[in-house]
Amino acid sequence: MPTPDGLYERAAVRPSLRPFWHVDEMRTFFVGPLEYNGLHQHGAPVYLAGMYSKFGLRIHGGRWHWCRTAVIPAGVLHELDLAGYPLAVLYVEPSVGGVDALVPLSGDGWEVDGVLIGRSGEFSIVRELWEDNASARWAGQALDDLLAYSKRRAAKCIDPRVSAAADYLRMHSDELTPVMKLARKVGLSASQFQRVFTREVGVPFRRYRAWNRMRVAISEIANGSNFTTAAHAAGFADQAHFTNDFRRTFGAPPSVSLLGLRNVAYRE
């Protein structure tokens, strides 16, 4: 794919910087260099920010758009082209909010098939997280600040019944929690629960449950586990099932973004 003239602000990515993941109860954050991520869809809404450059984004196999930021709802099929430059990626869980909680982070934009594509946005915090090799020490607080700014400007909040269900899944990630059990906990029938959940989150309950399991595996690897151990800890049958699900979720094999990570010794 041709690169637009004047695309890059910097001539090169600092080779000493390694990819970085931060996973906690409310969000999943990644920053690192990427090449091409094929057609994929996430189980949570996501904010994307090119650190020093525009990046290519294609939605549902349509035409390519060049942008500095984007906000993509859960479940939207898309592709990314970074040409080896770093991208910051922030997913939020229902306890934080839906896609509206991320919209204020992107600026000067337009909408394509439900995706907000921006010419500008909030870069300072995520760029600092990328450029500081010891950012694991303060990533949680930095993301708190970023989302506090965004949520003050968000248009709507997510249904508290959905937030409660998502919290239960997070705290019982080792269980394959059935729909009926969660529906009863929040006072809905199974069919009502699935309709409300899909409306609020953007993907069906089973897809979100798979996303929750993926977050567990990523967290295990970011904290030093190998792929096999992480896959089993998250409830995957084996490493092959984890790898296949990772590719469907992110459009690339886990080796692209989960090998050569920053030293977890930087964490407090």
One Martini backbone bead per residue (centre of mass of N, CA, C, O) as a GRO file, in nm:
protein
  268
    1MET     BB    1   0.094   0.036   0.025
    2PRO     BB    2   0.092   0.356  -0.012
    3THR     BB    3   0.261   0.645   0.102
    4PRO     BB    4   0.209   0.936   0.211
    5ASP     BB    5   0.307   1.235   0.203
    6GLY     BB    6   0.426   1.333   0.506
    7LEU     BB    7   0.371   1.111   0.731
    8TYR     BB    8   0.632   1.154   0.906
    9GLU     BB    9   0.783   1.296   1.195
   10ARG     BB   10   0.986   1.054   1.207
   11ALA     BB   11   1.249   0.852   1.094
   12ALA     BB   12   1.256   0.677   1.371
   13VAL     BB   13   1.263   0.411   1.583
   14ARG     BB   14   1.350   0.334   1.887
   15PRO     BB   15   1.523   0.038   1.949
   16SER     BB   16   1.507   0.027   2.280
   17LEU     BB   17   1.207  -0.008   2.250
   18ARG     BB   18   0.943  -0.188   2.394
   19PRO     BB   19   0.683  -0.350   2.431
   20PHE     BB   20   0.359  -0.274   2.602
   21TRP     BB   21   0.163  -0.401   2.878
   22HIS     BB   22  -0.166  -0.322   3.030
   23VAL     BB   23  -0.355  -0.501   3.286
   24ASP     BB   24  -0.681  -0.450   3.419
   25GLU     BB   25  -1.001  -0.416   3.528
   26MET     BB   26  -1.062  -0.162   3.302
   27ARG     BB   27  -0.801  -0.224   3.110
   28THR     BB   28  -0.624  -0.226   2.787
   29PHE     BB   29  -0.270  -0.185   2.708
   30PHE     BB   30  -0.087  -0.082   2.409
   31VAL     BB   31   0.266  -0.042   2.302
   32GLY     BB   32   0.393  -0.052   1.960
   33PRO     BB   33   0.519  -0.198   1.694
   34LEU     BB   34   0.371  -0.224   1.363
   35GLU     BB   35   0.251  -0.342   1.061
   36TYR     BB   36   0.015  -0.578   1.001
   37ASN     BB   37  -0.342  -0.604   1.051
   38GLY     BB   38  -0.576  -0.798   0.996
   39LEU     BB   39  -0.875  -0.903   0.993
   40HIS     BB   40  -1.064  -0.778   1.281
   41GLN     BB   41  -1.205  -0.821   1.626
   42HIS     BB   42  -1.330  -0.689   1.917
   43GLY     BB   43  -1.460  -0.706   2.270
   44ALA     BB   44  -1.384  -0.391   2.267
   45PRO     BB   45  -1.337  -0.081   2.285
   46VAL     BB   46  -1.113   0.148   2.088
   47TYR     BB   47  -0.807   0.332   2.108
   48LEU     BB   48  -0.613   0.501   1.857
   49ALA     BB   49  -0.248   0.595   1.837
   50GLY     BB   50  -0.018   0.758   1.664
   51MET     BB   51   0.279   0.862   1.768
   52TYR     BB   52   0.429   0.983   1.466
   53SER     BB   53   0.182   0.881   1.281
   54LYS     BB   54   0.012   0.773   1.046
   55PHE     BB   55  -0.253   0.537   0.974
   56GLY     BB   56  -0.397   0.251   0.853
   57LEU     BB   57  -0.760   0.219   0.781
   58ARG     BB   58  -0.989  -0.063   0.747
   59ILE     BB   59  -1.341  -0.111   0.686
   60HIS     BB   60  -1.493  -0.384   0.585
   61GLY     BB   61  -1.305  -0.375   0.316
   62GLY     BB   62  -1.258  -0.101   0.232
   63ARG     BB   63  -1.115   0.181   0.235
   64TRP     BB   64  -0.845   0.366   0.297
   65HIS     BB   65  -0.734   0.533   0.596
   66TRP     BB   66  -0.581   0.833   0.725
   67CYS     BB   67  -0.458   0.851   1.069
   68ARG     BB   68  -0.405   0.933   1.421
   69THR     BB   69  -0.699   0.845   1.505
   70ALA     BB   70  -0.928   0.607   1.680
   71VAL     BB   71  -1.274   0.482   1.720
   72ILE     BB   72  -1.372   0.142   1.802
   73PRO     BB   73  -1.605  -0.062   1.816
   74ALA     BB   74  -1.721  -0.338   1.902
   75GLY     BB   75  -1.713  -0.577   1.630
   76VAL     BB   76  -1.532  -0.433   1.420
   77LEU     BB   77  -1.410  -0.472   1.114
   78HIS     BB   78  -1.043  -0.456   1.068
   79GLU     BB   79  -0.750  -0.277   0.952
   80LEU     BB   80  -0.383  -0.241   0.974
   81ASP     BB   81  -0.121   0.018   0.895
   82LEU     BB   82   0.223   0.097   1.021
   83ALA     BB   83   0.518   0.038   0.906
   84GLY     BB   84   0.664  -0.005   1.210
   85TYR     BB   85   0.505   0.180   1.387
   86PRO     BB   86   0.377   0.315   1.667
   87LEU     BB   87   0.101   0.201   1.879
   88ALA     BB   88  -0.180   0.297   2.057
   89VAL     BB   89  -0.388   0.081   2.280
   90LEU     BB   90  -0.731   0.128   2.411
   91TYR     BB   91  -0.922  -0.058   2.635
   92VAL     BB   92  -1.260  -0.088   2.760
   93GLU     BB   93  -1.465  -0.157   3.015
   94PRO     BB   94  -1.787  -0.148   3.137
   95SER     BB   95  -1.695  -0.003   3.408
   96VAL     BB   96  -1.625   0.256   3.234
   97GLY     BB   97  -1.755   0.194   2.939
   98GLY     BB   98  -1.809   0.271   2.633
   99VAL     BB   99  -1.731   0.425   2.345
  100ASP     BB  100  -1.792   0.712   2.469
  101ALA     BB  101  -1.532   0.713   2.659
  102LEU     BB  102  -1.334   0.763   2.386
  103VAL     BB  103  -1.419   0.994   2.192
  104PRO     BB  104  -1.263   1.250   2.331
  105LEU     BB  105  -0.966   1.152   2.226
  106SER     BB  106  -1.069   1.241   1.953
  107GLY     BB  107  -0.988   1.461   1.671
  108ASP     BB  108  -1.082   1.597   1.391
  109GLY     BB  109  -1.336   1.423   1.267
  110TRP     BB  110  -1.484   1.121   1.127
  111GLU     BB  111  -1.737   0.901   0.999
  112VAL     BB  112  -1.712   0.531   0.952
  113ASP     BB  113  -1.911   0.286   1.015
  114GLY     BB  114  -1.892   0.389   1.337
  115VAL     BB  115  -1.611   0.520   1.296
  116LEU     BB  116  -1.368   0.722   1.446
  117ILE     BB  117  -1.177   0.960   1.260
  118GLY     BB  118  -0.858   1.119   1.323
  119ARG     BB  119  -0.625   1.405   1.309
  120SER     BB  120  -0.644   1.397   1.623
  121GLY     BB  121  -0.540   1.404   1.984
  122GLU     BB  122  -0.441   1.203   2.251
  123PHE     BB  123  -0.075   1.173   2.317
  124SER     BB  124   0.102   1.236   2.568
  125ILE     BB  125   0.063   0.989   2.755
  126VAL     BB  126   0.122   0.755   2.550
  127ARG     BB  127   0.404   0.859   2.474
  128GLU     BB  128   0.530   0.834   2.755
  129LEU     BB  129   0.482   0.528   2.781
  130TRP     BB  130   0.674   0.465   2.542
  131GLU     BB  131   0.947   0.642   2.622
  132ASP     BB  132   0.929   0.493   2.903
  133ASN     BB  133   1.078   0.207   3.030
  134ALA     BB  134   0.929   0.269   3.334
  135SER     BB  135   0.600   0.284   3.294
  136ALA     BB  136   0.488   0.052   3.476
  137ARG     BB  137   0.483   0.228   3.742
  138TRP     BB  138   0.254   0.459   3.601
  139ALA     BB  139   0.020   0.357   3.415
  140GLY     BB  140  -0.238   0.354   3.586
  141GLN     BB  141  -0.249   0.660   3.650
  142ALA     BB  142  -0.242   0.761   3.358
  143LEU     BB  143  -0.511   0.621   3.273
  144ASP     BB  144  -0.686   0.756   3.477
  145ASP     BB  145  -0.646   1.044   3.366
  146LEU     BB  146  -0.741   0.996   3.077
  147LEU     BB  147  -1.034   0.887   3.154
  148ALA     BB  148  -1.128   1.126   3.320
  149TYR     BB  149  -1.128   1.322   3.088
  150SER     BB  150  -1.320   1.160   2.900
  151LYS     BB  151  -1.573   1.106   3.089
  152ARG     BB  152  -1.655   1.408   3.124
  153ARG     BB  153  -1.732   1.397   2.788
  154ALA     BB  154  -1.932   1.188   2.782
  155ALA     BB  155  -2.256   1.096   2.664
  156LYS     BB  156  -2.259   0.803   2.812
  157CYS     BB  157  -2.371   0.529   2.997
  158ILE     BB  158  -2.370   0.220   3.113
  159ASP     BB  159  -2.535  -0.041   3.202
  160PRO     BB  160  -2.519  -0.166   3.524
  161ARG     BB  161  -2.581  -0.465   3.454
  162VAL     BB  162  -2.339  -0.501   3.265
  163SER     BB  163  -2.116  -0.422   3.458
  164ALA     BB  164  -2.175  -0.648   3.664
  165ALA     BB  165  -2.127  -0.885   3.470
  166ALA     BB  166  -1.834  -0.814   3.396
  167ASP     BB  167  -1.721  -0.829   3.682
  168TYR     BB  168  -1.783  -1.126   3.726
  169LEU     BB  169  -1.609  -1.237   3.501
  170ARG     BB  170  -1.340  -1.127   3.605
  171MET     BB  171  -1.360  -1.279   3.895
  172HIS     BB  172  -1.440  -1.559   3.699
  173SER     BB  173  -1.227  -1.651   3.464
  174ASP     BB  174  -1.222  -1.976   3.529
  175GLU     BB  175  -1.507  -1.961   3.416
  176LEU     BB  176  -1.797  -2.081   3.224
  177THR     BB  177  -2.025  -1.864   3.225
  178PRO     BB  178  -2.353  -1.863   3.211
  179VAL     BB  179  -2.612  -1.679   3.113
  180MET     BB  180  -2.828  -1.751   3.330
  181LYS     BB  181  -2.662  -1.671   3.578
  182LEU     BB  182  -2.626  -1.368   3.509
  183ALA     BB  183  -2.918  -1.291   3.466
  184ARG     BB  184  -3.012  -1.345   3.756
  185LYS     BB  185  -2.816  -1.140   3.897
  186VAL     BB  186  -2.967  -0.886   3.716
  187GLY     BB  187  -3.284  -0.947   3.659
  188LEU     BB  188  -3.293  -1.141   3.397
  189SER     BB  189  -3.341  -1.285   3.127
  190ALA     BB  190  -3.161  -1.437   2.891
  191SER     BB  191  -3.271  -1.273   2.648
  192GLN     BB  192  -3.251  -0.994   2.772
  193PHE     BB  193  -2.953  -0.998   2.839
  194GLN     BB  194  -2.843  -1.033   2.549
  195ARG     BB  195  -2.962  -0.774   2.435
  196VAL     BB  196  -2.835  -0.571   2.632
  197PHE     BB  197  -2.540  -0.651   2.599
  198THR     BB  198  -2.511  -0.601   2.294
  199ARG     BB  199  -2.599  -0.304   2.297
  200GLU     BB  200  -2.374  -0.200   2.504
  201VAL     BB  201  -2.102  -0.350   2.392
  202GLY     BB  202  -2.131  -0.486   2.068
  203VAL     BB  203  -2.131  -0.782   2.176
  204PRO     BB  204  -2.173  -1.080   2.254
  205PHE     BB  205  -2.133  -1.255   2.533
  206ARG     BB  206  -1.938  -1.477   2.423
  207ARG     BB  207  -1.733  -1.275   2.304
  208TYR     BB  208  -1.665  -1.135   2.570
  209ARG     BB  209  -1.569  -1.385   2.722
  210ALA     BB  210  -1.326  -1.427   2.533
  211TRP     BB  211  -1.194  -1.155   2.592
  212ASN     BB  212  -1.146  -1.205   2.894
  213ARG     BB  213  -0.957  -1.445   2.847
  214MET     BB  214  -0.744  -1.291   2.684
  215ARG     BB  215  -0.659  -1.096   2.910
  216VAL     BB  216  -0.541  -1.310   3.094
  217ALA     BB  217  -0.317  -1.410   2.904
  218ILE     BB  218  -0.171  -1.141   2.864
  219SER     BB  219  -0.105  -1.090   3.161
  220GLU     BB  220   0.071  -1.340   3.199
  221ILE     BB  221   0.286  -1.266   2.986
  222ALA     BB  222   0.360  -0.979   3.096
  223ASN     BB  223   0.449  -1.149   3.379
  224GLY     BB  224   0.631  -1.415   3.236
  225SER     BB  225   0.477  -1.612   3.083
  226ASN     BB  226   0.416  -1.849   2.882
  227PHE     BB  227   0.198  -1.946   2.645
  228THR     BB  228   0.103  -2.212   2.773
  229THR     BB  229   0.047  -2.115   3.061
  230ALA     BB  230  -0.148  -1.886   2.982
  231ALA     BB  231  -0.360  -2.054   2.837
  232HIS     BB  232  -0.439  -2.228   3.083
  233ALA     BB  233  -0.507  -1.994   3.283
  234ALA     BB  234  -0.748  -1.891   3.071
  235GLY     BB  235  -0.888  -2.174   2.941
  236PHE     BB  236  -0.734  -2.302   2.728
  237ALA     BB  237  -0.660  -2.598   2.585
  238ASP     BB  238  -0.422  -2.449   2.420
  239GLN     BB  239  -0.197  -2.276   2.237
  240ALA     BB  240  -0.347  -2.295   1.964
  241HIS     BB  241  -0.613  -2.165   2.058
  242PHE     BB  242  -0.489  -1.899   2.143
  243THR     BB  243  -0.362  -1.818   1.872
  244ASN     BB  244  -0.624  -1.814   1.705
  245ASP     BB  245  -0.776  -1.604   1.882
  246PHE     BB  246  -0.569  -1.378   1.857
  247ARG     BB  247  -0.588  -1.339   1.552
  248ARG     BB  248  -0.894  -1.269   1.549
  249THR     BB  249  -0.858  -1.016   1.746
  250PHE     BB  250  -0.568  -0.873   1.604
  251GLY     BB  251  -0.445  -0.981   1.310
  252ALA     BB  252  -0.214  -1.144   1.470
  253PRO     BB  253   0.026  -1.293   1.609
  254PRO     BB  254   0.159  -1.304   1.928
  255SER     BB  255   0.462  -1.256   1.846
  256VAL     BB  256   0.437  -0.950   1.769
  257SER     BB  257   0.334  -0.840   2.087
  258LEU     BB  258   0.457  -1.087   2.309
  259LEU     BB  259   0.751  -1.031   2.234
  260GLY     BB  260   0.993  -0.848   2.380
  261LEU     BB  261   0.928  -0.727   2.642
  262ARG     BB  262   0.926  -0.555   2.900
  263ASN     BB  263   1.052  -0.545   3.201
  264VAL     BB  264   0.883  -0.645   3.490
  265ALA     BB  265   1.079  -0.508   3.701
  266TYR     BB  266   0.948  -0.218   3.673
  267ARG     BB  267   0.748  -0.306   3.853
  268GLU     BB  268   0.588  -0.260   4.173
   0.00000   0.00000   0.00000
